[in-house]
Amino acid sequence: MYNVDKTISEKILSKASNSDAYAGEIVVASVDFAMAQDGTAPLTIRALQEMGLDKVWNKERIALVFDHNAPSPNEGVSKLHTLMREWGKKQGVILYDVGSGVCHVLLPEQGHVAPGGLVVGADSHTCTYGALGAFATGLGSTDMAVVFASGKLWFRVPETLLVSVNGKLPKGVYSKDIVLTVIGKVTASGANYMAVEYAGDTVEELSVESRMTLCNMAVEMGGKTGIVAPDRKTIEYVEKRLTKSQYQIFSSDPDADYLSRLEIDANDLVPVVACPHEVDNVKPVTEVEGTSVDQVYIGTCTNGRIEDLRIAAKVLKNKKTKPITIIVPASREIYLQALEEGLIEIFVKAGAVVCNPGCGPCVGTHQGIPSPGYTVVSTANRNFKGRMGSDEAEIYLASPHTAAATAIKGEITDPR
Amino acid sequence: MIRGKVWKFPNDVNTDYIIPGKYKFKTLDMKELAQHAMEGIDPDFAKKVEKGDSIVAGKNFGMGSSREQAPLVLKYAGVSLVIAEDFARIFYRNAFNVGLPVLICRGINEKVDQGDLLEVDLRKGKIVNVTKKIEISASPIPDFLLEMVESGGLTEYYKKYGRFPWEK
């Protein structure tokens, strides 16, 4: 019999395309919110100008974020920032200028992501917002130009990988360890073109912010989005930012078609790291414990939220860091909260460098490019060769707890 | 018809290899950026590649970031086609949008070696390995993407027709 049950992703894309859509179909869907950042917006603006499209579809539903290189490290970037600023002001779109924070932290925090909505960003980690039960995916600059101009775009409705996580997370194990473990099993291409839906009682126990860490890294296994069905916690989170009429709750039907399933027993999980130079090269921390580390970075759209800074501060309080330690609150709001809670003082007293909200050294352009031969432990989402600006640096990805413990000892350290 | 020689690459070639972040944020000048095409995995690639050449790669080509500079620098460096076992989805879309054709072809790596001469008919999805005298079929490109890439990309298509390829 024909299966009429749908996944949450099929439901949202059906609603957005005003059709009855299933995995594999191509639909033209209306977008609820669109974003580009300073690495992608300039090409979007150029494409719009080349096409002669000088008016955006809806200025209240478009944001430009200055985060990847902010403040600007050189004149070339400054010129592109100016292009964004001038175009953005002329169009009247929302501008999150230098110091506002990382796009993927800002959009949910500032109420631009609604459960049940379709959000696109000219950045691959746009999949983060699925943590709120939205369908959110990354695009390139020209696709984004089409969205800025028309509010619509074609999408292939994705198949879904269901990742069920059940059980109690052991001490010292976090959502970062869950998602790295999942990527290690699925591999960097194992969820290509698919929605990665997370469910299970462990996921229900996680904060909305921790769920963002899970969804953020869906793209590291090829996923089109990460997604978690909204629950009481999601509603609490969005009610501070949105009115009821602005969002809609969807969840997968019991007999929805999943292309594949993965079961994770949280009780068995341990702190892990993704070793150089692939995100799916995942090992228990115990296997690489003792590796000498030259630099630690705590921040990014994966792990730069207030709960991450609290974990780091708890470890770093009244201690001294050994390697270069860079800490970046992911948004201005988080920065202010961290100041109020005394976390920033703890970091500075520990000897860490606190940089302004933004992407920090994650993309290899500023604020801490490792020297060739350096070993870095980072809470970011990518450890590709050259990612942080040096082809000869080794990057390990870890949770904020593992990273902070490592910062004290100067070698990769099990946080337990 | 695309005619040129093959440059082979492995699985999981990421966008940081294709165009490292340290270059791409500074400029929109693709000729300048193209000098660094594939630098992260083959530092001399931009000097060696010639117009008409194809990249033949393994699984998940173009994984990682959404940077459209990745297919753009390949195109500006002279790459006329990328054939892979499969692609990362953002790269796949971006490639067509900037007018760089890409073909999904399972098993291509067993039938093509570095330096082989290929002749490719995109419309038919037909790849002829002239060096080895064999014919290979690729997965067909959806019609609207084919029209778009033949126009030189999405921007060029819009300039020509005043609408987007998927609009009636």
HADDOCK unambig.tbl for C-alpha pairs under 7 A between the chains (distance, minus, plus):
assign (segid A and resid 39 and name CA) (segid B and resid 25 and name CA) 5.45 0.50 0.50
assign (segid A and resid 40 and name CA) (segid B and resid 67 and name CA) 6.49 0.50 0.50
assign (segid A and resid 47 and name CA) (segid B and resid 155 and name CA) 6.42 0.50 0.50
assign (segid A and resid 50 and name CA) (segid B and resid 155 and name CA) 6.96 0.50 0.50
assign (segid A and resid 51 and name CA) (segid B and resid 155 and name CA) 5.92 0.50 0.50
assign (segid A and resid 51 and name CA) (segid B and resid 158 and name CA) 6.52 0.50 0.50
assign (segid A and resid 51 and name CA) (segid B and resid 159 and name CA) 5.79 0.50 0.50
assign (segid A and resid 76 and name CA) (segid B and resid 26 and name CA) 4.63 0.50 0.50
assign (segid A and resid 76 and name CA) (segid B and resid 27 and name CA) 6.01 0.50 0.50
assign (segid A and resid 77 and name CA) (segid B and resid 25 and name CA) 6.32 0.50 0.50
assign (segid A and resid 77 and name CA) (segid B and resid 26 and name CA) 4.80 0.50 0.50
assign (segid A and resid 122 and name CA) (segid B and resid 66 and name CA) 6.42 0.50 0.50
assign (segid A and resid 123 and name CA) (segid B and resid 65 and name CA) 6.61 0.50 0.50
assign (segid A and resid 123 and name CA) (segid B and resid 66 and name CA) 5.13 0.50 0.50
assign (segid A and resid 124 and name CA) (segid B and resid 64 and name CA) 6.99 0.50 0.50
assign (segid A and resid 124 and name CA) (segid B and resid 65 and name CA) 5.04 0.50 0.50
assign (segid A and resid 124 and name CA) (segid B and resid 66 and name CA) 4.86 0.50 0.50
assign (segid A and resid 138 and name CA) (segid B and resid 66 and name CA) 6.55 0.50 0.50
assign (segid A and resid 138 and name CA) (segid B and resid 90 and name CA) 6.99 0.50 0.50
assign (segid A and resid 139 and name CA) (segid B and resid 66 and name CA) 5.93 0.50 0.50
assign (segid A and resid 139 and name CA) (segid B and resid 90 and name CA) 5.87 0.50 0.50
assign (segid A and resid 140 and name CA) (segid B and resid 66 and name CA) 5.20 0.50 0.50
assign (segid A and resid 140 and name CA) (segid B and resid 67 and name CA) 6.12 0.50 0.50
assign (segid A and resid 140 and name CA) (segid B and resid 68 and name CA) 5.39 0.50 0.50
assign (segid A and resid 140 and name CA) (segid B and resid 90 and name CA) 6.62 0.50 0.50
assign (segid A and resid 140 and name CA) (segid B and resid 94 and name CA) 5.71 0.50 0.50
assign (segid A and resid 141 and name CA) (segid B and resid 68 and name CA) 6.13 0.50 0.50
assign (segid A and resid 142 and name CA) (segid B and resid 97 and name CA) 6.45 0.50 0.50
assign (segid A and resid 189 and name CA) (segid B and resid 60 and name CA) 5.86 0.50 0.50
assign (segid A and resid 192 and name CA) (segid B and resid 88 and name CA) 6.55 0.50 0.50
assign (segid A and resid 193 and name CA) (segid B and resid 89 and name CA) 5.89 0.50 0.50
assign (segid A and resid 220 and name CA) (segid B and resid 64 and name CA) 6.89 0.50 0.50
assign (segid A and resid 222 and name CA) (segid B and resid 88 and name CA) 6.32 0.50 0.50
assign (segid A and resid 363 and name CA) (segid B and resid 21 and name CA) 6.02 0.50 0.50
assign (segid A and resid 364 and name CA) (segid B and resid 21 and name CA) 6.16 0.50 0.50
assign (segid A and resid 364 and name CA) (segid B and resid 22 and name CA) 5.74 0.50 0.50
assign (segid A and resid 365 and name CA) (segid B and resid 21 and name CA) 6.73 0.50 0.50
assign (segid A and resid 365 and name CA) (segid B and resid 22 and name CA) 5.05 0.50 0.50
assign (segid A and resid 386 and name CA) (segid B and resid 16 and name CA) 6.96 0.50 0.50
assign (segid A and resid 386 and name CA) (segid B and resid 20 and name CA) 6.92 0.50 0.50
assign (segid A and resid 386 and name CA) (segid B and resid 40 and name CA) 6.86 0.50 0.50
assign (segid A and resid 387 and name CA) (segid B and resid 16 and name CA) 6.25 0.50 0.50
assign (segid A and resid 389 and name CA) (segid B and resid 22 and name CA) 5.91 0.50 0.50
